[in-house]
């Protein structure tokens, strides 16, 4: 088929083809809105000819077209064009990203209106006097239950989603810092794009945040320039609302940066946290964002590849992962959608794993406790000495056991301190503390008055600050030969870890400087 533009109006995932009344409403809506084409799950677009039957869509004759396509293979129903007929396309042509975003939102509202026509059959059959059933409640509050950031957890442990929803939301300094960094980073990117933006003010803004958000903005703008060089019609979107509710009930999120260029859609997520290194490899949060981005812009772009990037400057981590659109849609339909349905209803099997790390009930979860306490019942073949097999098994268990014990200790201490909870056999005592000056300025004045002048340390500014002072190019010329990034300290991990293996015979010598 020739390269065409396709505008989806109705997504197959939103339709219950098994309901005769809804199928009838779909046929009427297709006629009313002059919907002429259908797109399959492989991204191919075909012309519709004739009425839909109970199982399939009739297709017009073409060299590479089948005579019919089953509903199970349909991605969406829509229209196509060969020219530039839309407000969105005009904004793209003019390079006006703000106008393009508004046009895209207008098109999505039109899609919602069309879908409402199809779903009118459901409302006709419904009984207005019926109250909401308990089974319906989870889906109504799913926006607070099935978050993209928690997808790794609820995909592996579905019932944890509703348990978390019953607990109060909390914030932290790290979370507030991240919010401030995102706002500052967005501002700097908009300024780099010559867009109007007011610099945000936050108590968390400091020199480090300035440096890290500078680096983030520089990365995004560099990727944007590269995209424009490859395809002058490329578009960039910042802080874009992403809706993936056709896969996850009421699922939505915010894409930090989206770049549409050629047949590729790049989704960039800015992670300001430093505690946990985040990998984009097969990352479900990123894939859900990608689904939302694809839904938002698939009606104008013919994407075949989705590129997902996590930019985490405080860990010097830029992680990239790509997959084809058909593979992403297959994952959404066959992996995510069935589990999301269980999770929204509070059903499924509890399962402990590394995804417990950010779960609100990680310290009190019985399933996690049972798995970790199992190590105490480990049976060894030889009572006098551990075999290599025994040690390997313990190595596999050790990280999650240590994490669980730390979570329990932190939870019980917080409960005792904040709520006065008493744990039988334990008591609160004062921990170790260190001395510190109460007023540094007064200390300096008193020390100088007493005749002591050598009271200040002088040290070289950090590498990051030096690079910012000189600029990247000058820094490389002047100090490039005087910088060195040491390899990380050797760490023993399971063979499933995707990081490359290092040679063990030289590890001690190679990493002596980081020991």
C-alpha positions as CSV (number, residue, x, y, z in Angstrom):
1,X,0.0,0.0,0.0
2,X,1.1,3.6,-0.6
3,X,2.2,5.7,2.3
4,X,-1.0,7.4,3.6
5,X,-2.3,9.3,6.6
6,X,-4.9,7.6,8.7
7,X,-7.2,9.1,11.3
8,X,-8.7,6.5,13.7
9,X,-12.2,7.5,15.0
10,X,-13.2,4.3,16.9
11,X,-10.8,1.9,18.6
12,X,-11.7,-1.7,18.6
13,X,-10.8,-2.1,22.3
14,X,-13.6,0.2,23.2
15,X,-16.2,-1.9,21.4
16,X,-18.0,-5.0,22.7
17,X,-18.6,-6.9,19.4
18,X,-20.4,-9.6,21.3
19,X,-23.3,-7.3,22.1
20,X,-25.8,-7.1,19.2
21,X,-27.1,-3.7,20.1
22,X,-23.6,-2.2,20.3
23,X,-22.7,-3.8,17.0
24,X,-25.8,-2.3,15.5
25,X,-24.9,1.1,16.9
26,X,-21.4,0.7,15.5
27,X,-22.7,0.2,12.0
28,X,-25.0,3.2,12.3
29,X,-22.1,5.4,13.6
30,X,-19.8,4.3,10.8
31,X,-22.4,5.4,8.3
32,X,-23.2,8.7,10.2
33,X,-19.6,9.8,10.4
34,X,-18.5,8.6,6.9
35,X,-15.9,6.2,8.3
36,X,-14.4,4.5,5.3
37,X,-11.3,2.5,6.5
38,X,-10.2,-0.1,9.0
39,X,-6.7,-0.6,10.5
40,X,-5.5,-4.0,11.6
41,X,-3.1,-4.8,14.5
42,X,-0.2,-5.0,12.1
43,X,-0.7,-1.3,11.1
44,X,-2.2,-2.0,7.7
45,X,-5.1,0.2,6.5
46,X,-7.8,-1.2,4.3
47,X,-10.9,0.3,2.7
48,X,-14.3,-0.9,4.0
49,X,-16.9,-2.0,1.5
50,X,-20.4,-3.0,2.6
51,X,-21.9,-3.6,6.0
52,X,-20.2,-5.4,9.0
53,X,-21.5,-8.8,9.8
54,X,-21.4,-10.5,13.2
55,X,-17.7,-11.5,13.0
56,X,-15.9,-9.4,10.4
57,X,-15.4,-6.3,8.2
58,X,-15.7,-6.6,4.4
59,X,-12.8,-5.1,2.5
60,X,-12.6,-3.5,-0.9
61,X,-10.6,-5.4,-3.6
62,X,-6.9,-4.7,-3.6
63,X,-3.8,-6.5,-4.6
64,X,-2.7,-7.2,-1.0
65,X,-6.1,-7.1,0.7
66,X,-8.0,-10.1,2.1
67,X,-11.7,-10.2,1.4
68,X,-12.6,-9.7,5.1
69,X,-10.9,-9.0,8.4
70,X,-12.1,-10.5,11.7
71,X,-13.0,-8.2,14.6
72,X,-10.3,-9.8,16.6
73,X,-7.7,-8.4,14.2
74,X,-9.1,-4.9,14.1
75,X,-7.1,-2.0,15.7
76,X,-9.5,0.8,14.8
77,X,-12.1,2.2,12.4
78,X,-11.3,5.6,10.7
79,X,-10.7,7.7,7.6
80,X,-7.7,8.3,5.5
81,X,-6.5,11.2,3.3
82,X,-3.7,11.8,0.8
83,X,-3.3,15.5,1.1
84,X,-3.1,18.0,4.0
85,X,-6.7,18.5,5.0
86,X,-6.6,19.1,8.8
87,X,-6.0,21.8,11.3
88,X,-3.4,19.6,12.9
89,X,-1.5,19.1,9.7
90,X,-1.5,22.8,9.0
91,X,0.0,23.4,12.5
92,X,2.6,20.8,11.8
93,X,3.5,22.4,8.5
94,X,3.8,25.8,10.3
95,X,6.0,24.3,13.1
96,X,3.5,25.5,15.7
97,X,3.7,22.8,18.4
98,X,1.2,24.6,20.7
99,X,-1.4,24.8,17.9
100,X,-0.7,21.2,17.0
101,X,-1.3,20.1,20.5
102,X,-4.6,22.0,20.7
103,X,-5.7,20.4,17.3
104,X,-4.7,17.0,18.6
105,X,-6.9,17.5,21.7
106,X,-9.8,18.6,19.5
107,X,-9.4,15.5,17.4
108,X,-9.5,13.3,20.6
109,X,-12.6,15.0,21.7
110,X,-14.2,14.2,18.4
111,X,-13.2,10.6,18.9
112,X,-14.9,10.6,22.3
113,X,-18.0,12.0,20.8
114,X,-18.1,9.3,18.1
115,X,-17.5,6.6,20.7
116,X,-20.3,8.0,22.8
117,X,-22.7,7.4,19.8
118,X,-21.7,3.7,19.7
119,X,-22.0,3.3,23.5
120,X,-25.4,4.9,23.5
121,X,-26.7,1.3,23.0
122,X,-25.4,0.4,26.5
123,X,-27.1,3.4,28.1
124,X,-30.4,2.5,26.5
125,X,-30.3,-1.0,27.9
126,X,-29.1,0.1,31.4
127,X,-31.6,0.5,34.3
128,X,-31.3,4.1,35.6
129,X,-32.7,3.2,39.0
130,X,-30.0,0.6,39.7
131,X,-27.3,1.7,42.2
132,X,-23.7,1.1,41.5
133,X,-22.7,-2.4,42.3
134,X,-19.7,-3.3,44.4
135,X,-18.2,-4.9,41.3
136,X,-18.4,-1.6,39.5
137,X,-16.7,0.4,42.2
138,X,-13.1,-0.6,41.5
139,X,-13.2,0.6,37.9
140,X,-14.8,3.9,38.9
141,X,-11.8,4.6,41.2
142,X,-9.2,3.0,38.9
143,X,-7.5,6.3,38.2
144,X,-6.2,6.1,41.8
145,X,-5.5,2.4,41.7
146,X,-3.7,1.5,38.5
147,X,-1.0,4.0,38.0
148,X,1.7,3.7,35.3
149,X,4.4,4.2,37.9
150,X,3.1,1.3,39.9
151,X,2.5,-1.0,36.8
152,X,5.6,-3.2,37.6
153,X,4.0,-4.0,40.9
154,X,0.3,-4.5,40.0
155,X,1.2,-6.5,36.9
156,X,3.0,-9.0,39.1
157,X,0.8,-8.7,42.2
158,X,-2.7,-7.6,41.0
159,X,-4.5,-7.4,44.3
160,X,-1.9,-5.1,45.8
161,X,-3.5,-2.2,43.8
162,X,-6.7,-2.0,45.7
163,X,-5.0,-2.6,49.0
164,X,-2.8,0.4,48.3
165,X,-5.8,2.5,47.3
166,X,-7.2,2.2,50.8
167,X,-4.2,3.8,52.4
168,X,-3.6,7.5,52.7
169,X,-1.4,9.2,50.1
170,X,1.9,10.6,51.4
171,X,4.6,12.8,50.1
172,X,8.3,13.1,50.8
173,X,11.2,15.5,50.3
174,X,12.4,13.4,47.4
175,X,9.0,13.5,45.7
176,X,8.7,17.3,46.1
177,X,12.3,17.7,44.8
178,X,11.4,15.7,41.8
179,X,8.3,17.9,41.1
180,X,10.5,21.0,41.3
181,X,13.1,19.5,39.0
182,X,10.5,18.6,36.4
183,X,9.1,22.1,36.4
184,X,12.5,23.7,36.1
185,X,13.6,21.2,33.4
186,X,10.4,21.9,31.4
187,X,11.0,25.7,31.7
188,X,14.6,25.4,30.3
189,X,13.5,23.3,27.4
190,X,10.7,25.7,26.5
191,X,13.2,28.6,26.6
192,X,15.5,26.6,24.3
193,X,12.5,26.1,21.9
194,X,11.9,29.9,22.0
195,X,8.5,29.3,23.8
196,X,7.1,31.6,26.5
197,X,7.7,30.2,29.9
198,X,8.0,31.7,33.4
199,X,10.8,30.3,35.6
200,X,9.3,28.3,38.5
201,X,10.4,29.1,42.0
202,X,11.0,26.3,44.6
203,X,12.8,26.0,47.9
204,X,14.4,22.9,46.5
205,X,16.2,24.8,43.6
206,X,19.9,24.7,44.3
207,X,23.2,24.5,42.3
208,X,22.9,20.7,41.8
209,X,19.3,21.0,40.5
210,X,20.5,23.8,38.1
211,X,23.2,21.5,36.8
212,X,21.0,18.4,36.4
213,X,18.1,20.3,34.8
214,X,20.6,22.0,32.5
215,X,21.9,18.5,31.5
216,X,18.3,17.3,30.9
217,X,17.3,20.3,28.8
218,X,20.5,19.9,26.8
219,X,19.8,16.2,26.1
220,X,16.2,16.9,25.0
221,X,17.2,19.8,22.8
222,X,20.0,17.8,21.2
223,X,17.6,14.9,20.4
224,X,15.1,17.5,19.0
225,X,17.7,19.0,16.7
226,X,18.8,15.6,15.5
227,X,15.1,14.7,14.8
228,X,14.7,17.9,12.8
229,X,17.8,17.3,10.8
230,X,16.5,13.8,9.8
231,X,12.9,15.0,9.3
232,X,12.0,18.7,9.2
233,X,8.4,17.9,9.9
234,X,9.3,16.5,13.3
235,X,7.3,17.7,16.3
236,X,8.1,17.9,20.0
237,X,5.6,17.9,22.9
238,X,6.3,18.6,26.6
239,X,4.2,17.5,29.6
240,X,1.6,15.8,27.4
241,X,-1.3,14.1,29.0
242,X,-1.3,10.4,27.9
243,X,-4.5,8.3,28.0
244,X,-4.1,4.5,27.9
245,X,-7.6,3.8,29.4
246,X,-8.4,1.5,26.5
247,X,-5.9,-0.9,28.0
248,X,-6.0,0.0,31.7
249,X,-9.3,1.2,33.3
250,X,-9.1,5.0,33.6
251,X,-5.3,4.8,32.9
252,X,-3.5,8.1,32.2
253,X,-0.2,9.7,32.9
254,X,2.0,12.6,31.8
255,X,4.8,12.3,29.2
256,X,7.7,14.6,30.0
257,X,8.8,14.8,26.4
258,X,7.5,13.3,23.2
259,X,9.3,13.6,19.8
260,X,7.6,12.5,16.7
261,X,10.1,12.0,13.8
262,X,9.6,10.0,10.7
263,X,8.2,6.5,11.6
264,X,9.5,6.8,15.2
265,X,7.9,8.1,18.3
266,X,10.4,8.9,21.1
267,X,9.1,9.0,24.7
268,X,11.5,10.6,27.2
269,X,11.0,10.3,30.9
270,X,13.0,12.5,33.3
271,X,13.9,10.7,36.6
272,X,15.4,13.0,39.2
273,X,15.7,10.4,41.9
274,X,19.2,9.2,42.8
275,X,18.4,6.2,45.1
276,X,17.3,3.6,42.5
277,X,18.8,3.3,39.0
278,X,15.8,3.0,36.6
279,X,16.2,0.9,33.5
280,X,14.0,1.5,30.4
281,X,14.5,-2.1,29.3
282,X,11.0,-3.7,29.0
283,X,9.9,-1.1,31.6
284,X,6.0,-1.3,31.9
285,X,5.6,2.3,33.0
286,X,7.4,3.4,29.9
287,X,5.4,1.1,27.7
288,X,2.1,2.3,29.1
289,X,3.3,5.9,28.4
290,X,4.1,4.8,24.9
291,X,0.6,3.3,24.5
292,X,-0.8,6.7,25.5
293,X,1.5,8.6,23.2
294,X,0.6,6.2,20.3
295,X,-3.1,6.7,20.9
296,X,-2.6,10.5,21.0
297,X,-0.7,10.8,17.7
298,X,-1.3,7.7,15.7
299,X,-4.2,9.4,13.9
300,X,-1.7,11.7,12.1
301,X,1.7,9.8,12.1
302,X,2.4,6.4,10.7
303,X,4.6,5.1,13.5
304,X,6.3,1.7,13.3
305,X,8.9,2.1,16.1
306,X,8.5,3.3,19.7
307,X,11.7,4.5,21.4
308,X,11.6,4.8,25.2
309,X,14.3,6.8,27.0
310,X,14.8,7.3,30.7
311,X,17.1,10.2,31.5
312,X,18.4,10.0,35.1
313,X,21.2,12.5,35.5
314,X,21.9,12.0,39.2
315,X,22.8,8.4,38.4
316,X,24.5,9.3,35.2
317,X,22.0,7.0,33.5
318,X,20.5,7.4,30.0
319,X,18.7,4.2,29.2
320,X,17.0,3.5,25.9
321,X,14.7,0.7,24.8
322,X,12.8,0.3,21.5
323,X,10.1,-1.9,20.2
324,X,7.8,-2.2,17.2
325,X,4.2,-0.9,17.4
326,X,2.7,-4.3,16.7
327,X,4.7,-5.8,19.6
328,X,3.6,-3.0,21.9
329,X,-0.1,-3.4,21.0
330,X,0.3,-7.2,21.4
331,X,1.7,-6.7,24.9
332,X,-1.1,-4.3,25.8
333,X,-3.9,-6.6,24.6
334,X,-2.6,-10.0,25.8
335,X,-0.5,-9.1,28.9
336,X,-1.7,-5.9,30.4
337,X,-5.4,-5.7,29.7
338,X,-6.3,-9.1,31.3
339,X,-4.2,-8.4,34.4
340,X,-5.5,-4.8,34.7
341,X,-9.0,-6.1,34.9
342,X,-8.1,-8.4,37.8
343,X,-6.2,-5.6,39.5
344,X,-9.0,-3.0,39.3
345,X,-11.3,-5.5,40.9
346,X,-8.9,-6.5,43.7
347,X,-8.5,-10.0,42.3
348,X,-5.6,-12.2,41.4
349,X,-2.8,-13.8,43.3
350,X,-0.5,-12.0,45.7
351,X,3.1,-12.4,44.7
352,X,6.3,-11.1,46.4
353,X,9.3,-9.9,44.5
354,X,11.5,-6.9,43.8
355,X,8.4,-4.9,42.7
356,X,7.5,-4.8,46.4
357,X,10.1,-2.0,46.9
358,X,7.6,0.9,46.5
359,X,4.5,-0.8,47.7
360,X,2.7,0.9,50.6
361,X,2.0,-2.4,52.4
362,X,5.5,-3.9,51.9
363,X,6.3,-4.0,55.6
364,X,3.0,-5.7,56.6
365,X,2.3,-7.9,53.6
366,X,1.8,-11.5,54.8
367,X,2.7,-13.0,51.4
368,X,6.1,-11.2,51.4
369,X,6.7,-12.2,55.0
370,X,6.0,-15.9,54.2
371,X,8.4,-15.9,51.3
372,X,11.2,-14.2,53.3
373,X,10.8,-16.3,56.4
374,X,11.1,-19.4,54.3
375,X,14.9,-18.9,54.3
376,X,14.9,-19.7,58.0
377,X,13.6,-23.1,57.2
378,X,16.2,-23.8,54.5
379,X,17.3,-27.4,54.6
380,X,20.9,-28.1,53.8
381,X,22.2,-31.5,52.7
382,X,25.3,-31.2,54.9
383,X,24.9,-29.9,58.4
384,X,28.6,-29.0,58.8
385,X,29.4,-26.9,55.7
386,X,27.5,-25.2,52.9
387,X,27.9,-26.4,49.4
388,X,28.3,-24.1,46.4
389,X,24.7,-24.8,45.5
390,X,23.6,-23.8,49.1
391,X,25.6,-20.6,48.9
392,X,24.1,-19.7,45.4
393,X,20.6,-20.2,46.7
394,X,21.3,-18.0,49.7
395,X,22.8,-15.4,47.4
396,X,19.6,-15.3,45.5
397,X,17.5,-14.9,48.6
398,X,19.7,-12.4,50.5
399,X,18.8,-9.1,48.7
400,X,15.1,-9.4,49.1
401,X,15.4,-10.7,52.7
402,X,17.6,-7.8,53.6
403,X,15.2,-5.4,52.0
404,X,12.2,-6.9,53.8
405,X,13.9,-6.8,57.2
406,X,14.9,-3.1,56.7
407,X,11.3,-2.3,55.7
408,X,9.9,-4.0,58.8
409,X,12.4,-2.2,61.1
410,X,11.6,1.1,59.5
411,X,7.8,0.6,59.7
412,X,7.9,-0.5,63.4
413,X,10.2,2.4,64.4
414,X,8.0,5.0,62.5
415,X,4.9,3.6,64.2
416,X,6.5,3.7,67.6
417,X,7.8,7.3,67.2
418,X,4.9,8.9,65.3
419,X,2.0,7.0,66.9
420,X,3.3,5.8,70.2
421,X,2.7,2.2,69.2
422,X,4.2,-0.3,71.7
423,X,5.8,-3.5,70.3
424,X,6.1,-6.2,73.0
425,X,9.7,-6.8,74.0
426,X,11.0,-3.6,72.4
427,X,11.5,0.0,73.6
428,X,12.5,3.3,72.1
429,X,16.0,4.7,73.0
430,X,18.0,7.6,71.7
431,X,20.2,6.7,68.8
432,X,23.8,7.9,68.1
433,X,24.2,11.6,67.4
434,X,27.1,13.9,66.4
435,X,28.0,17.4,67.5
436,X,27.3,20.3,65.2
437,X,27.7,24.1,65.3
438,X,24.5,26.0,66.1
439,X,25.6,29.2,64.4
440,X,28.5,28.9,61.8
441,X,28.9,32.7,61.5
442,X,29.2,33.2,65.3
443,X,31.6,30.3,65.4
444,X,33.9,31.9,62.8
445,X,33.8,35.2,64.6
446,X,34.6,33.7,68.0
447,X,37.5,31.6,66.5
448,X,39.1,34.6,64.8
449,X,38.7,36.7,67.9
450,X,40.5,33.9,69.8
451,X,43.4,34.2,67.3
452,X,42.6,31.2,65.1
453,X,42.6,32.1,61.3
454,X,43.1,28.8,59.5
455,X,39.5,27.8,60.0
456,X,38.2,27.4,56.4
457,X,38.7,24.5,53.9
458,X,39.5,25.4,50.3
459,X,38.8,22.8,47.6
460,X,38.4,22.5,43.9
461,X,34.9,22.9,42.6
462,X,33.2,19.7,41.3
463,X,33.6,18.3,37.9
464,X,30.0,19.1,37.0
465,X,30.4,22.8,38.1
466,X,33.7,23.0,36.2
467,X,32.1,21.7,33.0
468,X,29.3,24.2,33.4
469,X,31.8,27.1,34.1
470,X,33.8,26.3,30.9
471,X,31.2,24.9,28.7
472,X,31.3,21.3,27.3
473,X,33.6,21.9,24.4
474,X,36.2,24.0,26.3
475,X,36.0,21.6,29.2
476,X,36.9,18.7,26.9
477,X,39.8,20.6,25.3
478,X,41.3,21.9,28.5
479,X,40.5,19.1,31.0
480,X,39.5,16.1,28.9
481,X,42.8,14.3,29.4
482,X,42.6,15.0,33.2
483,X,39.2,13.3,33.7
484,X,38.6,9.6,34.3
485,X,35.4,7.7,35.0
486,X,36.2,4.6,37.0
487,X,34.3,1.4,36.4
488,X,31.8,0.5,39.0
489,X,32.8,-1.8,41.9
490,X,32.3,-5.4,40.9
491,X,28.9,-6.8,42.1
492,X,27.7,-10.3,42.0
493,X,24.2,-10.5,40.4
494,X,22.0,-13.3,39.0
495,X,22.9,-14.3,35.4
496,X,19.5,-12.9,34.3
497,X,20.8,-9.4,34.8
498,X,21.3,-7.8,31.4
499,X,24.6,-6.0,32.3
500,X,27.7,-7.5,30.6
501,X,29.9,-9.8,32.6
502,X,33.4,-8.8,33.6
503,X,36.5,-11.0,33.7
504,X,36.8,-12.3,37.3
505,X,40.6,-13.0,37.2
506,X,41.4,-9.3,36.8
507,X,38.5,-7.8,38.8
508,X,40.6,-7.0,41.9
509,X,43.3,-5.2,39.9
510,X,40.8,-3.4,37.6
511,X,38.7,-2.1,40.4
512,X,41.3,-1.4,43.1
513,X,40.7,2.3,42.9
514,X,37.1,2.0,43.8
515,X,37.4,-0.6,46.5
